[in-house]
Every structure is written in structure tokens, then in C-alpha cells.
Amino acid sequence: MNSLIAELLLLRKRAATWILLGSWTAIALLFSYVFPYLAYTSDTNFHGRSIVLYMLLPQSLISTIHSTFPFFGGTMVLILAILSVGSEYNWGTLTTVLVQRDGRLKFFLAKIAALAIALIPFVLAVFALGFLASSIIALREDQAIALPPILDLLRALGVGWLLLAAWASFGVLLAVLSRGTALAIGLGIIYGLVLESIISSFGRRIDLLDQISKGLLRTNGYSLISSLGGSLPEEAGPGGFSGTMVSGTQALIVLGVYILIFISVSAVVVKRRDVTGPS
Amino acid sequence: MPSDYVIESESLTKRYRPHIMAVDGLSMQARRGEVYGFVGPNGAGKTTALRMFLGLVRPTSGSCTVLGEKPGSPHALARIGALVETPAFYPYLSGRNNLRVLARHAGVPYARIEPILEEVELSGRGDDRFKTYSLGMKQRLGMAAALLKDPELLILDEPTNGLDPAGMAEMRHLIRNLGRGNRTVLLSSHLMGELEQICDRIGVVKDGKIVAEGTLDELRHGTRIKLRAKPVEQARELLAALDGVGKVETRDGDTLLIEADPTLAAYLNTLLVTAGVEVSELTSVQNSLESVFLSLTGEARLHE
């Protein structure tokens, strides 16, 4: 418990945590509410305008906000996790911490637990601000302000956390394997923003890539939110997704297994590998 | 009954890839309550050995116990304070908050932090971020972190690095005080003067091995005789032929440095004067730790 408190203090006091949280919520609001609403108000003739408005109202909060999780949210918490774990190597603080009392595993698990807790405000903040934005739009458009059923909302929060946890655990693995932040962030962003999109998009024509894409983080993320009735981003837009979906249950299991594998492999490496190389 | 040895290593070896032998069969013992100095040239394997004692690096072979436990075990770490290489802390946290984080990990109450900040004279800057600290302040914060647990064993790697002369003197004074009583201090340094002033025993490390170990007197074993004479070559020939006289070196033209028991001084004087050599100075000279170190590590040629 003491180590968990220490790790939470580290995350709370770090400016990068708040910058990532701010960036994530700002991007989520811009792409989910601000830009679509501007499009809605500036072009009164486009097809499907009423559907756009429906998606911007509080009753559609879950599906609208969820669609930003696998792409923007995942990338933001991937960076958060890499900074949290990889900086220990960059600054050499791993040496300082590991000569205190805790064993390596206890220290690592405390760090993971702190990260898991830190993801909660990342989920709550976008939902809260999403509700605020959708309520403002509802008021401007003379629409009713109605939240989704509370159970659906709780389930949506849980799913949001799971999606972020999968990406964060991937970040943890990259940071541990690369013993730092720079390479891990570079690889993580290339994978998250580029590689998955390319594989999914070629998957429509190449069967092998289609099968591979069914195991990717983003495919399973979108499949999970889609199974809850969530909407998908447009194919051409940011985070556009054109891959084949899997069932919600399969997506849930795959994401859970990813978290388990990423964290277990990282824990084994932290426990067994020398903290430093030759001096 | 607890062992007299706080650290015991036997043939401790660390190899990085086939061709990098960082520590090569290091065997040493640090006794309870002593200040043990680890001295050796850069790259001799001192820091790697310290990392193995702390469980940060796993040995390739050999064995080691620290406070009777396996290195890195939580039970041992709870009784060890360490400062390894440059002090590493979270740059965005204040000195005080850095110690809070470590206190949490170590299971030490926050109440320990203020007296320790006072002890290392950082209480006035305790709320400033670590990244604004000078190297000397970082070193002192490292010392504070090492003392947080009131440890039985203190492992310090180059603790005076970056300190000004006054700071170095204070640090030496602090380490000497910390080494009093039952606390053991393992101190790594390449500053001979520092070790001479602080340590009870010293282990000289070269190429990952202990090449000499003992008290200062044991290491500086024997004294030499300094002789100023004319003609110096005649004196040199006479002395070199004598039993009981070892190496005779010429220094500064008319001065000889003779490996011999100082009690022979009177006999040598008589012998030289009888042979017509004019002796103007005859004194015994004690080996310095530095000269012992340089001869043991084969680095003397660099300093001649």
C-alpha cells in the first residue's frame, strides 16, 4: 500500500500526466462534439444531418465518446504508461527505488496499480466533459437533456477503462523492453497510429491481413464499443477504421488477454533482468 | 549468533557478453562496524560489485551474502542505505517529496525526513525541485536518501563526487561519524586521501579482482629510506650489493629511495661514509596509499 501511495504521488505531481489528460479530453471533445456540431450548423443541407444531431445529444453520450477511445485515448495513455515506467530507466531512479525495501515485483505491481488508478480520471473526464458539451448542444438546439440509463453508463465507463488499460499495458511493455521512453514512444505511436490502420485497410483485400487485423488492439477496441451500440469513426477521418469486426465477447477476451500478457511479460523482465548494463 | 561479516563474497563474477568481464572472482569480507574502502581505477569493477551487493545486478557466478541475506532481498534492503553512482531522483519533484516517495517505498515514517534534511543541510532548499539542485546538493540529497532507513550497512559509491573542498571535508566527517558504533560503511572511491582519512580497512580492486586487502598500515607495509649522497652512483652501487637492501631507485639527481628496514639507517650511513661517500640526508619515508595503489594497479608509469 505504501508503494502504491508513492507511485500515485509520482503520477499526481508530474506535469505530463495533466498535460496528457488535458490533451486527451480536448481532442475527444473537438472530434466528438465541436467539429461535428460546426459541420452541422454550417451546412444545413447535407444528408444525415438529423443523425449527426442525434449523436451530439446527451442520450448518445456513450457511443459518441466511446468512439474516441481506441484511437486518441489509446495513444494518450500509451504515452502516459511509457513515461511512467520508462522514465525510471532514463533518470536512473529505478536504482534508487529498488535499493529501498520492496522487491522488484512489489515495486512493479505498485506502479501498475497506480497507472490503473490514474486511468480512471482519463475515463471520467471525457465522459463528464462530453456530457457537458452534449448538454450545451441540446440546449442550443432545444432538445431534451437525458442521460443514458445508469447501468449502461457504468458498463460504458468500465469498457472505456478496459480499452485504455490495454493500450497502457502495451506502453508498459514497450518501456520495459526498451529501458526508456524515446524508442518506446516512437514505436508505440507508429504501431498505434500507422501500422494498425494499414493492416486493417489492406485486410479488406488480403485474407491473411484480415485475419491478423482481427487480433489487433484497435479492431478489438472498436468491436467492443460497437457491440455496446457505439458508433465508429468515419473511414477517412482521424482514427478511421475499415477493418473486419469481431464479436463483443471475443473482443472483451482478447483485450483482457492482451493486458495479462503485456503485464506478465513486463513483470518477468523487470524481475529477472539486471537493472543496468556494464558501466 | 550473527556473523562478524556484514558482506561476504566468494569468487563473485559478473560477465557481460563473452568479452566484458566486469567483476572477476571477487572475494572480500566487510566486518561489522568498520569503514571498508573499495579503491580501484575507473572500470575496475567497483560499481558493478556494489550493484551486485544490492541485488541490482545478478552475478554470473560466485556467491555473496549481505547482512546474512541474499543480495536484494527485502529483509536485507530494509537495513541497507545506498548511494550508487550519481544520485538519481525524480527531477520534477522537490527534494522533500523525493524523500517522501522513498520513505513510502522503504516503509519509513515521514518524521524521519526533516532531521535528515537538516543533517545534510538541505532543509532550506527542501521544497525546490531536484532539477534545480547543484551537483553538491544532489550528492547531499543522495546521502539523505541513504540515511533514511537509519541503516546498519551504508554503501556509498563516490560520495564526494561534485563536492567543493569544504563539502568534501564535511562529507568525510559525516561518513567517519556514521561509521562509528555498530554501523558498517562500504565506501568506494578513487580519492586516496579520502580513503586514508576515513577507512579502517581497504580493498584494492583491479580488473574485477581484489589485489590487496588490509588495514592502512598493512597496505602501506614497510617504509623506505631516503638518502641524499655524493657521489650518488657510488652510493647506489654500494647499497645495491648489500644483503637486506631491496630496490634502489634514483630520484632527483643525488637522492636515492631504498627499500630497506629503517633500523639499518645507521649501518648504511657508516658504510657509505667509510667508503668516502658524503651523506647529507638520511630519513625514513612511509609509503603513501597512493603509491601503494599505483604500484598495485600498475598505473605508476602514468604518473611518473
Interface residues (C-beta under 8 A of the other chain):
Chain A: N2 S3 I5 A6 L9 L10 K13 R14 A15 W91 G92 T93 T95 T96 V97 L98 V99 Q100 R101 D102 G103 R104 K106 F107 D274 V275 T276 G277 P278 S279
Chain B: Y16 I20 A22 G43 T47 T48 R51 L54 G55 L56 V57 R58 G72 S73 P74 L77 A78 I80 A82 V84 E85 T86 P87 A88 F89 Y90 P91 Y92 L93 N97 R100 V101 L102 R104 H105 A106 G107 A145 K149
